[in-house]
Amino acid sequence: MEKAQAWAQKGIIALLAVFVACCCTFLAGCAENAEDAVRKVVTEEFDEVKNASAEEIEQLSAASSEFASLSAYGITAADAYDAIFSEFDYKIDSIKVDGDKATVGVVFTTKDLTTFQSALTTAAQNAVADGSLAEAEDMNAAIGQLVIDTIKDLPTTETKVIEFDVVKVAGNWEMASDSGEILQEALFPSSIMNSL
């Protein structure tokens, strides 16, 4: 009888070992799937920024007073967006999943806005010196074009790694609500924007 109990105990222990091994394999697969799901969400989000159409930009900016004021200079929202994001790119540097929350590190390639003010000043001085600005029929449109051309000619730079939270809500992964502000600060640092 004792041998039967010993065998039964060994059988139960072996069964538990198999069960634990299967659970570990399953959980490792879930973590990998969660990482893939998080990567997909982040990729879709930033691909929308990278590949936005002129129509989408115009629709999004229709209610913006900032873009409305640019129209006085002949600049459409799509023109401004194209100039600023023409060389925009990103790469996912890291993904750390912890339950229903993930932290994703992203490096962005974007226009180096730290050089905008000096580049615009130089472009305006050159336009005045060569007379092209004075010869313009529509001074506002000429200034607007100068701004757009200056932005397009800016060099690119890479940001440091910027971290975004991604959360699982009702079974679906989504960017955290502060992602827009984090992206805006990464691409248009307030330290630069406040000095313009």
Residue pairs with C-beta under 8 A, 6 or more apart in sequence:
31 97
34 97
34 102
34 168
34 173
35 95
35 97
35 102
37 173
38 95
38 97
38 102
38 104
38 166
38 173
39 92
39 95
39 104
40 173
41 166
41 173
41 174
41 175
42 92
42 95
42 104
42 106
42 164
42 166
42 175
43 92
45 175
45 179
46 90
46 106
49 85
49 88
49 183
50 85
50 88
50 89
50 90
52 81
52 85
54 76
54 78
54 81
54 82
57 77
57 78
57 81
58 76
58 77
58 78
60 77
61 67
61 77
64 77
67 76
67 77
67 80
70 76
70 77
70 80
70 144
72 140
73 140
73 141
73 143
73 144
73 147
74 138
74 140
74 141
74 144
74 145
75 144
75 147
75 148
79 148
80 148
80 151
83 111
83 148
83 151
83 152
84 110
84 111
84 151
85 110
86 111
86 152
87 109
87 110
87 111
87 156
88 108
88 109
88 110
88 111
88 187
89 108
89 109
90 106
90 107
90 108
90 109
91 106
91 107
92 104
92 105
92 106
93 105
93 106
93 107
93 161
94 103
94 104
94 105
94 161
95 102
95 103
95 104
95 105
96 102
96 103
96 104
99 168
100 167
100 168
101 165
101 166
101 167
101 168
102 165
102 166
102 167
102 173
103 163
103 164
103 165
103 166
104 163
104 164
104 165
104 166
105 161
105 162
105 163
106 161
106 162
106 163
106 164
107 158
107 159
107 160
107 161
107 162
108 158
108 159
108 162
108 186
108 187
109 156
109 157
109 158
109 159
110 156
110 157
110 159
110 187
111 151
111 154
111 155
111 156
111 157
112 154
112 155
112 156
112 157
113 154
113 188
113 189
113 192
113 193
114 157
114 192
115 154
115 155
116 150
116 151
116 154
116 192
116 196
117 195
117 196
119 150
119 153
119 154
120 146
120 147
120 150
123 146
123 149
123 150
124 133
124 146
127 133
127 142
127 146
128 134
132 142
133 139
133 142
133 143
133 146
136 142
159 186
159 187
162 182
162 183
162 186
163 182
164 175
164 176
164 179
164 182
164 183
165 175
165 176
165 178
165 179
166 173
166 174
166 175
166 176
167 173
167 174
167 176
168 174
